[in-house]
Amino acid sequence: MAAQKTDAIGELKATAEAAARRAAEEVLALSHSIHAEPETAFEEIETSRKATDVLRRHGFEVETGVADMQTAFVASYGSGDLVIGVCAELDALPGVGHACGHNIIAASGVLAGLALASVADRAGITVKVFGTPAEEFGGGKIFMLRAGVFDGVHAAMMVHPGDQEHDTHFTRSVVDLEVRYTGRPAHSAMAPFEGINAGDAATIAQVSIGLLRQHLRPGELVHGIVTEAGHAPNVVPHSSSLLYDARADTIADLEGPGGVKERLIRCFEAGAVATGCDVEIKDEWPAFSEFRNDEPMVAAYRRNAEALGRTRHAVRARTAARRSERSRLMWVRDRALVREIPMFIMGYGVSSVTGRKGAGDCGPRRMASLRRARPGCRRRCRSAARGHRLRSNGTHRR
């Protein structure tokens, strides 16, 4: 009986792999097309269209505009009781395009969906590919979660490119903060004493943040940019704006009493107090929790990846320290019930033109690496999708 079950699973895997190979060039072209036309958070109109066009051609039923977001979609295939979700991130970074590789995430998600669709009826599953906008800023997955888009999903997965091969992907909790100071303009030479300098407020906030960094605990990070700080050198800036991220190993460390977010806000308030500016801190974007990989799914993926000849690197210690028995797709802070879905993210290596390992390069050089798509890289991308496609050992957790 066990041998028959093993043979049946082997046949399903072979069928899925064959389907992935047939669609590989089409999906590789999708990746290149998305990379060539990067679109930022909530603006991924062409990216979403390109991905859903491929899925429709292969028989998926596609619902667009889910969760009141124009670019979010759910593509479904099959009618089985077991519902498997694959996340496809869509957005690019401002200024550097797809340096974070979301073109590869989207294309790999589509290819994994196509491979799973080829065995959906025989395996008794329903496949859902989720187009998730605004990962870099705004939290599109969280809005989809709030709207119930992920309800009924038994397990979910995603791939993320990096500079090394990992069977898990580590992410901290993170929240976005937008800050605006309003002062009073004046001529910088004739009457500077009449002005209230919003540029100075931004400077004081950044100096405060720099001093705060000495006292942040390991795993706590703050980083940001000044998006506005005046328009002419002979006018005292009457407005300034900053955009900052706060990160921590856990959502409690991020948003709890005395957490890094609270301390960061105090730095922004210091800029207003010192200069007399008014300050508006926009805190309406939902926070992502830390991600916890589902260990049984990781183990199943590892076996399939190794069977495909892929070599993985050891997971960093901080990643292992944050693992738990269950994984959460994300945390929504204003819901009494936290939605938990067994999920994992694996990381696969993409050659970097910098030649550095562990550099975390997410700039123009990284974008060049993802654009060039060397033959070895192409093989790894196809392999990732095949290893991604089917990891079930005949059991699942509801």
C-alpha positions as a printed Julia matrix, in Angstrom:
398×3 Matrix{Float64}:
   0.0    0.0     0.0
   2.82   2.38    0.93
   4.61   1.55   -2.32
   1.47   2.31   -4.33
   1.12   5.65   -2.56
   4.75   6.49   -3.26
   4.33   5.59   -6.93
   1.2    7.75   -7.19
   2.97  10.75   -5.67
   5.91  10.19   -8.0
   3.59  10.21  -11.01
   1.99  13.46   -9.85
   5.38  15.08   -9.44
   6.49  13.94  -12.88
   3.31  15.33  -14.45
   3.73  18.66  -12.65
   7.39  18.91  -13.64
   6.53  18.24  -17.28
   3.9   20.99  -17.16
   6.41  23.4   -15.66
   8.94  22.62  -18.39
   6.35  23.2   -21.13
   5.42  26.63  -19.74
   8.93  27.68  -18.67
   9.81  29.85  -21.67
   6.44  31.57  -21.62
   6.82  32.39  -17.94
  10.45  33.44  -18.33
   9.25  35.95  -20.94
   6.67  37.12  -18.39
   9.43  37.73  -15.85
  11.47  39.74  -18.36
   8.43  41.76  -19.43
   7.53  42.64  -15.83
  11.16  43.59  -15.17
  11.2   45.87  -18.21
   8.14  47.82  -17.03
   8.45  48.2   -13.24
   5.44  49.57  -11.38
   5.43  50.68   -7.75
   3.01  49.94   -4.91
  -0.71  49.96   -5.8
   0.17  50.95   -9.4
   0.98  47.49  -10.79
  -1.65  47.68  -13.53
   0.36  46.21  -16.42
   2.15  43.75  -14.15
  -1.16  42.38  -12.9
  -2.56  42.21  -16.42
   0.46  40.35  -17.77
   0.33  37.75  -15.01
  -3.42  37.19  -15.26
  -3.25  36.93  -19.07
  -0.92  33.93  -18.74
  -3.07  32.31  -16.08
  -6.25  32.79  -18.14
  -4.61  31.23  -21.2
  -4.01  28.12  -19.11
  -7.59  27.79  -17.91
  -7.54  29.65  -14.58
 -10.6   31.58  -13.46
  -9.38  35.06  -12.52
 -10.98  37.57  -10.19
  -9.4   41.02  -10.3
  -9.76  44.06   -8.08
 -10.08  41.98   -4.92
 -10.0   43.68   -1.52
 -10.79  47.0    -3.23
  -7.34  47.1    -4.82
  -7.28  47.46   -8.59
  -4.16  45.37   -9.08
  -4.85  42.53   -6.63
  -6.14  39.27   -8.07
  -7.0   35.66   -7.29
  -6.61  33.04  -10.03
  -8.21  29.66   -9.29
  -8.03  26.21  -10.86
  -9.63  22.94   -9.75
 -12.35  22.08   -7.26
 -10.65  19.87   -4.68
 -11.21  20.18   -0.94
  -7.55  20.96   -0.22
  -6.82  24.58   -1.16
  -3.2   25.46   -1.94
  -2.2   29.11   -2.29
   0.79  30.57   -4.12
   1.65  34.24   -3.56
   2.91  36.36   -6.46
   4.27  39.75   -5.44
   3.99  42.45   -8.07
   5.46  45.82   -7.1
   8.85  47.36   -7.84
  10.96  49.8    -5.85
  10.93  53.51   -6.71
  14.03  54.51   -8.65
  15.65  51.07   -8.92
  12.85  48.98  -10.42
  12.76  45.26   -9.65
  15.98  45.2    -7.61
  14.14  43.05   -5.05
  13.21  40.52   -7.71
   9.42  40.69   -7.58
   9.35  40.0   -11.3
  10.84  36.6   -10.45
   8.47  36.11   -7.51
   5.47  36.8    -9.74
   6.68  34.6   -12.59
   7.69  31.72  -10.29
   4.29  31.92   -8.59
   2.53  31.75  -11.94
   4.65  28.79  -13.07
   4.07  26.94   -9.81
   0.35  27.52  -10.23
   0.41  26.13  -13.77
   2.34  23.07  -12.64
  -0.08  22.39   -9.78
  -3.06  22.89  -12.09
  -1.85  19.98  -14.22
  -2.44  17.6   -11.3
  -5.26  19.43   -9.52
  -8.02  16.96  -10.38
  -5.96  13.84   -9.66
  -4.59  15.26   -6.41
  -7.97  16.56   -5.25
  -6.79  20.14   -4.8
  -7.83  23.66   -5.67
  -4.95  25.91   -6.72
  -5.09  29.65   -6.03
  -2.49  32.13   -7.25
  -2.73  35.36   -5.27
  -1.49  38.53   -6.93
  -0.44  40.62   -3.95
   0.32  44.3    -4.61
   2.17  46.83   -2.49
   4.63  44.61   -0.63
   7.37  47.25   -0.62
   5.05  49.87    0.86
   1.46  49.76    2.05
   0.82  46.1     2.92
  -1.37  44.73    0.13
  -1.44  41.23    1.62
  -2.84  42.6     4.86
  -5.72  44.35    3.11
  -6.44  41.09    1.29
  -6.37  39.24    4.59
  -8.77  41.7     6.17
 -11.16  41.27    3.25
 -11.19  37.48    3.7
  -9.39  36.76    0.43
  -7.21  34.1     2.08
 -10.1   32.44    3.93
 -10.28  28.71    3.24
  -6.62  28.36    2.22
  -5.01  25.35    3.92
  -1.41  26.06    2.99
   0.46  28.78    1.11
   3.94  29.35   -0.24
   6.18  31.75   -2.11
   9.74  31.99   -3.45
  12.07  34.97   -2.99
  15.35  35.51   -4.85
  18.52  36.32   -2.97
  22.26  36.0    -3.23
  22.26  32.5    -1.74
  20.07  29.41   -1.71
  17.96  28.88    1.41
  15.04  26.62    2.22
  13.54  29.36    4.41
  13.31  33.13    4.14
  13.7   35.38    7.17
  11.8   38.66    7.52
  11.3   40.92   10.53
   8.13  42.74   11.49
   7.96  46.14    9.83
   5.8   49.26    9.78
   5.89  52.34    7.53
   5.63  55.87    8.96
   5.12  59.09    7.01
   6.02  62.35    8.75
   5.29  65.93    7.75
   6.47  69.1     9.49
   4.81  72.46    8.9
   6.55  75.68    9.84
   6.47  79.24    8.51
   8.29  80.63    5.45
  10.48  83.71    5.53
  13.25  85.24    3.46
  16.51  83.63    4.52
  18.5   86.89    4.26
  15.97  89.65    4.95
  13.98  88.17    7.84
  15.05  84.63    8.81
  13.9   85.34   12.36
  10.31  85.42   11.09
  10.53  81.85    9.86
   9.93  78.48   11.49
  12.26  76.05    9.78
  10.68  72.73    8.89
  13.96  71.59    7.36
  15.6   71.98   10.74
  12.83  69.89   12.29
  13.68  67.05    9.91
  17.38  67.43   10.72
  16.77  67.28   14.47
  14.59  64.19   14.03
  17.34  62.46   12.06
  20.02  63.4    14.61
  17.78  62.0    17.35
  17.34  58.79   15.37
  21.1   58.52   14.9
  21.61  58.78   18.66
  18.79  56.3    19.28
  20.54  53.63   17.23
  23.14  53.08   19.98
  20.35  51.9    22.26
  18.36  49.74   19.86
  18.41  46.05   20.63
  19.76  43.49   18.17
  17.19  42.98   15.44
  15.7   46.47   15.82
  16.28  48.75   12.82
  15.16  52.18   11.65
  15.86  53.62    8.21
  14.31  56.26    6.03
  14.6   59.15    3.62
  13.78  62.86    3.5
  11.26  63.35    0.7
  10.99  67.14    1.02
  13.0   69.8     2.87
  12.49  73.12    1.12
  12.35  74.49   -2.4
  14.74  77.44   -2.59
  17.9   78.3    -0.63
  16.74  81.86    0.07
  13.47  80.78    1.65
  13.2   79.27    5.12
  11.6   75.86    4.47
   8.0   75.91    5.69
   7.42  72.2     5.08
   9.38  68.98    5.14
   8.54  65.3     4.86
  10.17  62.02    5.8
   9.37  58.39    5.08
  10.7   55.84    7.56
  10.54  52.11    8.27
  10.83  50.59   11.72
  11.7   46.9    12.06
  12.04  44.41   14.89
  12.34  40.65   15.28
   8.77  40.39   16.61
   5.6   42.44   16.36
   5.69  42.9    20.14
   9.18  44.4    19.96
   7.99  46.66   17.15
   4.64  47.94   18.4
   4.51  47.04   22.09
   5.1   49.51   24.96
   8.6   50.92   24.68
   9.0   49.27   21.26
  11.09  50.64   18.44
   8.11  52.3    16.76
   7.2   54.27   19.9
  10.8   55.42   20.33
  11.05  56.43   16.69
   7.9   58.56   17.01
   9.48  60.38   19.95
  12.38  61.37   17.7
   9.93  62.87   15.21
   8.17  64.72   18.02
  11.54  66.08   19.19
  12.0   67.84   15.85
   8.68  69.63   16.31
   9.33  70.59   19.92
  12.8   71.99   19.19
  11.74  74.13   16.22
   8.14  75.04   16.99
   6.85  73.27   13.89
   3.63  71.34   13.77
   4.09  67.63   13.06
   1.76  65.11   11.48
   2.74  61.45   11.81
   0.79  59.26    9.41
   0.43  55.85   10.96
  -2.38  54.37    8.92
  -0.42  51.65    7.12
  -0.77  48.23    8.75
   2.26  46.52   10.23
   3.58  43.21    8.93
   4.46  40.71   11.62
   7.63  38.68   11.55
   7.34  35.7     9.24
   7.46  32.2    10.68
   8.09  29.36    8.28
   6.05  26.17    8.65
   8.59  23.46    9.44
   6.82  20.43    7.88
   6.43  22.35    4.63
  10.09  23.45    4.76
  11.18  19.84    5.24
   9.08  18.67    2.29
  10.43  21.45    0.09
  14.0   20.62    1.12
  13.57  16.99    0.02
  12.18  18.04   -3.36
  14.83  20.71   -3.9
  17.64  18.28   -3.12
  16.08  15.76   -5.49
  16.38  18.41   -8.22
  20.09  18.8    -7.45
  19.89  22.17   -5.71
  22.37  23.08   -2.99
  21.14  25.1    -0.07
  23.12  27.23    2.37
  22.74  26.97    6.13
  20.06  29.24    7.58
  21.45  32.05    9.67
  21.23  31.61   13.44
  18.82  34.48   13.94
  16.42  32.84   11.52
  16.43  29.54   13.37
  15.95  31.3    16.68
  12.69  32.85   15.49
  11.03  29.7    14.2
   7.85  28.39   15.77
   5.59  25.39   15.32
   3.01  27.38   13.37
   3.44  30.07   10.8
   1.43  33.2    10.24
   0.82  34.66    6.83
   0.74  38.06    8.53
  -0.51  39.86   11.61
  -3.35  42.35   11.42
  -3.17  44.46   14.54
  -6.79  45.65   14.57
  -8.39  42.2    14.35
  -9.18  40.22   17.46
  -8.55  36.99   15.55
  -5.13  36.51   14.03
  -5.41  34.47   10.83
  -2.94  31.61   10.83
  -2.11  29.71    7.65
   0.65  27.11    7.37
   3.1   28.78    5.02
   6.75  29.1     4.13
   8.99  31.16    1.87
  12.1   29.69    0.34
  15.01  31.74   -0.97
  16.91  30.84   -4.13
  20.18  32.25   -5.34
  20.55  34.72   -8.2
  24.05  35.7    -9.31
  25.02  39.23   -8.28
  27.21  41.45  -10.43
  28.84  42.72   -7.23
  30.33  39.27   -6.61
  29.62  39.7    -2.89
  27.88  37.09   -0.78
  25.46  38.17    1.89
  25.6   41.78    0.7
  21.83  42.16    0.62
  22.27  44.24   -2.53
  18.96  45.83   -3.52
  20.18  48.62   -5.78
  20.95  49.24   -9.45
  23.63  46.53   -9.57
  21.19  43.99   -8.21
  18.64  45.07  -10.8
  21.24  44.51  -13.5
  21.77  40.97  -12.19
  18.06  40.21  -12.4
  17.79  41.75  -15.86
  20.67  39.79  -17.37
  19.15  36.42  -16.43
  22.21  34.3   -17.13
  21.61  30.7   -18.28
  22.47  29.34  -14.83
  20.1   31.77  -13.23
  17.35  30.78  -15.66
  17.82  27.13  -14.78
  17.6   27.93  -11.06
  14.41  29.94  -11.57
  12.77  27.07  -13.44
  14.04  24.64  -10.83
  12.64  26.78   -8.03
   9.21  26.71   -9.6
   9.36  22.94  -10.04
  10.47  22.37   -6.46
   7.79  24.85   -5.44
   5.05  23.06   -7.33
   4.33  19.93   -5.27
   5.6   19.14   -1.83
   2.79  17.14   -0.3
   3.64  13.78    1.27
  -0.04  12.84    1.19
  -1.0   14.67    4.36
  -1.95  18.23    5.17
  -2.95  20.27    8.17
  -6.2   22.17    8.26
